[in-house]
């Protein structure tokens, strides 16, 4: 899988963030380097949540892990819409006729979103978590059937390898 870019909205301290990943063949690695407490790990968590959802990506399966910005409660926000959009490319084997197949690069756009209701309670009220996936072609965008989304993501980055693909500095050093 090659990440192209991501848009993160209202995910913890990230109100609105656009990440543009390296797509250069000679420099295929993107390193995010910034001051402590500036959102590096939160960006990583947002990408993982975008791909795998609350049950797989978040501590406590998301039950005690709010995604809404920490100032939402202080600002008396009653409802916060949270979203992560990820554009990525992956290789897929496609039939080309009479039992022949070829490998081609396929561009996808994934959107995961939910609504949270800020409260002082320990448990998070999260509703309407949904995910959609679209294939992006020159001719236009085609929605992928919901039943195929998990399989496409699993082929691109198996969930068991997500911690290898998305690595923070401390994990890389150990």
Secondary structure, DSSP 8 states (H G I E B T S, - for coil): -EEEEEEEEEETTEEEEEEE----SS---------TTSSHHHHHHHHHHHHH-HHHHSGGGGTT---S-THHHHTT-S-EEEEEEEEEEEEEEEEEETTEEEEEEEEEEEEEEEEE---SSSS--EEEEEEEEEEEETTEEEE--HHHHHHHHHHHS-GGGHHHHS--HHHHH-
